[in-house]
Amino acid sequence: MDRTFEIMQIIASVSIVSAEDICLEDTLASIGIDSLKKVELIVALEDMLDITFEDADLDPAKLTCAGDVVDLTQRYLPE
């Protein structure tokens, strides 16, 4: 499975938009992910992909759009 689509599905699971309708450029706020949902998203990504993010990488100012989440997550996935 394409990892980007898999990550987008996880993003969609905590948003108000389906994975097919989310673009990498969409802000998290525009798809219904507020600060509390962002925490839920991080936990879901860690659980479903068996990864652990470093706290330093979870700066909310750097995670503003779906593409930011995809880029960060892909850095933690094995090749």
Secondary structure, 3 states (H helix, E strand, C coil): CCHHHHHHHHHHHHCCCCHHHCCCCCECHHHCCCHHHHHHHHHHHHHHHCCCCCHHHCCHHHCCEHHHHHHHHHHHCCC
